[in-house]
Amino acid sequence: MNLTQDQIQAYHDDGAVLVKGLLTDWVDVIRAGIQRNMDEPGIYAAENLGVGESGRFFDDYCNWTRIPEFKDVILNSPAAQAAADLMQSDSVKVFHDHVLVKEPGTSKPTPWHQDSPYYFVNGEQNVSFWCPVDKVTDATLRCVAGSHRWEKPVLPVRWLSNTDFYPDTNVYQSVPDPDNDNMNILEWELEPGDAVAFNFKTLHGARGNESATRRRAFSLRLVGDDARYITRPGKTSPPFPGHDMTDNDVLREDWFPTIFQR
């Protein structure tokens, strides 16, 4: 997977870029892993619909060490080298995996949010790959161009209860409304194996899945040379309890292994 200079520049300018066919050869493996994940949910698995909401919106994360299909993709697919190129980093570490499934007829959208405020990771060299294993149109990922450069991060919110994740502080801004505020929203129709690469600080979300087909997505969160631990105002998500790291520590190698090194 050789990325063009235009793709790398777009990633840095906009905070998101389409990488066609990044995991096309791995779609069947990812599908099998997602099914295993849904059959054997992890400790962080969640159903994100309230009473009376139709469909199913399942998500789960931090399962790659117990689901062999995910481990195979992480260690052997082109994703790590593509991440190094996009981040302009000499090394790539795993942060976590994430599965998001919207069954047909699920009207609930994925709320607008930035990933970075939920995480205990600081640094500019990071990337998320959002890869569907079904063709997606309206239920695709949507990213606000340039939002990774906003001065104030967006206050993280719990998806089901819609409550603030941290105490209200002047550090964060409230969640904006990109559609009504006429922000530059990037979105692409995707084939299975295509990937949207976006920065942890990029504001993103997705519409509900009103189609007659499933929308299964595998997301892989990776970090580069400058990733360091940072304390947040409360428990992070994922929480990674007992990590024993303090501010400015390099992420511990035994939990967040290096999967690519130039």
Secondary structure, DSSP 8 states (H G I E B T S, - for coil): ----HHHHHHHHHHSEEEETTTTGGGHHHHHHHHHHHHHS--TT-EE---TT--S-EEEEES-TTT-HHHHHHHHHSTHHHHHHHHHT-SEEEEEEEEEEEE-TTB---EEEE-SGGGSSEE-S-EEEEEEESS-BSTTSEEEETTGGG-SS-B--B-TTT--BSS---TT-B----TTTTT--EEE--B-TT-EEEE-TTS-EEE--B-SSS-EEEEEEEEE-TT-EE---SS--SS--TT----TT-B--TTTS-EEEE-
